[in-house]
Every structure is written in structure tokens, then in C-alpha cells.
Amino acid sequence: MIQKIKDLLQIKDHIDEIAKAIESNKESITSLTNSITNLKSESSELKEKLSNAIEDQAAFISNFKESSETIEELKEKFENEISDFRLIKNQLPEKIFDQLKEELEPHIESLRTNVKTFNELKSELTKTSEEVNDLNSELTKFINISNNIKAEDFELAKHTKTLEKNDKEKLELVRENEQLKTLIARERRRR
């Protein structure tokens, strides 16, 4: 009789431990569910940031094209001015050339300024092109991160299901264990 009471107390202790384990697993599942919700929210924010970055990049490329066209026009004008100047130089005698040189000196200075501006714009365009390439690289990284987050969300959901399945199996094993203990106790009493 005392042994039965001890067995019942042990069974009760085992049941309490199992209940605590189940409660702990429920908290873990709730925590995982919250993590999945947070990841989905962060994924949406990331998609929105990527969309904004793509729009900014499109505007930047448009400005870049406009600047490039302006530079091409300046370059053509500059080349025309140089070719005109060479023609004039070859056609005129030296005295006329000297007079023209005096008259053209301010224009030459203007051309030098244009060349300097052209070179500065060319350097800025090179930097801008590098920045666009860097931005494209960063966008590719963000897209890869976004894709990885989606895959991890599914893996967490699978892990949650596996935990629930393992909890059910554990409960069944504990019940079977209790039944076996009861059967063993009965067999011992019969002997």
C-alpha cells in the first residue's frame, strides 16, 4: 500500500515535470512565432527600402545620361572650334595670324576654361559611374539578403512543427512508460 502511494507520488512528480516541459515548449513555440512575425515585418521594410533605392538609382541614371549628353555637346563644340582655328591658321599669312591671335586670345582662354570644365566633368562622371556600380552591388546584396530571409522563415516554421511533433511523441512515450511501470508493479505484487 505504501509502495503504491510512493509510486503514485512519483507518477505525479513525473506528470508535473512533463507539464512543465510542455509549458516550456509552448513558450518556445510562442517565441519562435513572434520571431517569424518580426522577420516578415523586417522583410517588408527591406523590400520597401530596396524599392526606394531602385527609384533613386533610376533618377540618378537619368541625371547621369543628361550630364553625359551635355558633355558630348561641349566636346563636339570644342572639337569644331579647334578644327576651325586650325583652318584659319593655315589659310592666313603670319601678320593676319598675329592680328587674329590677339583677337582670339580671350576665346582661347574661354576654350581652356571649357577644356578644364570638361576634364572636371569627366572626372566627376567617372566617380559617378563607380558609385552607380557600387550601388548596384549593394542592391544585389540586399536582394540576396531578402531571399535568404524568406528561406529562413520557412525553416523556422518547419522547426516549430518538428518541436510540436517531438512533444507529442514525448508525451506518448511518458504515458507508455507509466503504463509499463504499472504493469511491472502488478507483476511484482503477484509474485
N, C-alpha and C positions, 0 to 999 in steps of 0.2 A: 504494500500500500504506500509506504514512504517512498519506495523507488518510483512508483507511478507519479507521485506528486513531484519528485525531483525531475522525472522525465518531462512532466507537463511544464514545469518551470523552465527547463532547458528549451523545450519546444517554444514556449512563449518568448524566451530570450532570442531564439533564432528568428522567430516571426518578427520581433521588434527590430532586429538587425536588418532583416530583409526589407522591412517597411522603410527604415532609414536609408538603405541603399536605393530603394525605388524613389524616394523623395529627392535624394541627391541626384539621381539620374534625370528626374523631371526638371530640376533646376538647371542641370547641364543642357538639356534639350531646349529649355526656355532661353538660356543664354545663347545657344547656337542659333536659334530662330531670330533673336534680336540682332546677332552679328550678321546674319544673312540679310535682314532688312536694312541694316546700316550699309552693307556692301552695295545693295541695289540702289540706295539713295546716293552713295558716292559715285556709282557708275553713271547715274543720270546727270549728276553735276559735271562729271568728267566729259560726258558727251556734249553737254551744253558749252563747256569751255572749248572743246575741240571745234564745235560749230562756229563759235565766235572767232577762234584763231584762223579758221579757214576763210571766213569773211574778211578778216583783217589782211590775210595774205592776198586775197583776190584784189582788194583795194590797193595794196602795196604794189602788186604786179602791174596793175593798171597805171599807177603813177610812174612806175619804172619804165613802162613802154612809152608813155608820153615824154618823159625826160630823154629817153633814147632817141625818139624821133626828132626832138628839138636839137639834140647834139648832132644828129646826122645832117640836119638842115644847116647848122652852123659850119659843119665840116665842109659841106658842098660849097657854101658861100665862100669860105676861106680858100678852098682849092680854086674856085673861079677867080677870086681876087689875085691869087698868086699867078695863075696862068695868064690873066690879063696884064699883070705887071711885067711878066717876062716878055710878052709880045711887044709891049710898049718899049721896053728896054732895048730889044733887038732892032726895032724899027727906027729909032731916033738917033740922031748924031749925039755926040758927047755933050755939047752945050745944052741942047734941049733936054737931054737926060739930066743934067745938073739942075736945070730950072724945075723940071718935074720932081726931081728928088727933093728939092726944097718944099715944093707944094705938097708932095706926098708924105713927107716926114710925119705929120700928125696922123695921117691914115695908117702909116706903117706902125706907129705907136699903138693905134687902135687895134690893128691886126695882132700885134704882140700881146695886147691885153686879151684879145679874143682867144689867142692860142693858149695863153696862161689859163683862162677860164675853161677852155676846152679840156686841158690836161687835168685841172682840178675836178671837173665834172666826170672825166673818165675815171679818175681815181675813186671818186665817190660811187660811181656806178659799179666799179669792181668790188668795193666794200659792200654795197647793197646786194650785189649778186651773191656774195659769200654769206651774208645774213639770211638771204632767201633760202639758200641751200641748208644753212643751219636750222632755219625754221622748219623746212621740210623734214629734216632728220628728226627734230623734236616731235613733230606731228606723227611721224611714223612710230616713234617710241610710245606716244600717248595712245595711239590706236592699238598697238600690241598690248599695252597695259590693260586697256579696256577689254580686249578679247580674253586676256588671262583672267580678269576678274569674273567674267561670265562663266568660264570653265570652273573656277574655284567655287562659285555659288552652287553649281550642280554637285560638286564633290562634297560640300558641306551637307547638302540635303541628303545625299546618299549615306553619309556618315551618320546622320541623325536616324535614318531608317535602320541602319545596322545596329545602332545603340538600342533602339526600341526592340528590335528582334532579339538581341542578346539578353535584354532584361526579361523578356517573356520566357526565353529558354532557361534562364537562371531560376525564375520562379517555378517553372515546371520541375527542374532538377531538385530544387529545395523540397517541393511537395513530395516528389518521389523518394527523396532521402528520408523524409519524415515517415512516409509510409513503410519504408524498409526498416527503419528503426523500430516502428511499432510492431511489425511482423517479427523482428528478431526478439524483441522483448516478450512477445507472446510465446514464441518458441522456447525461450529460456524458462518462462514460468511453467510451461507444460512439462519440462524436464525436471 
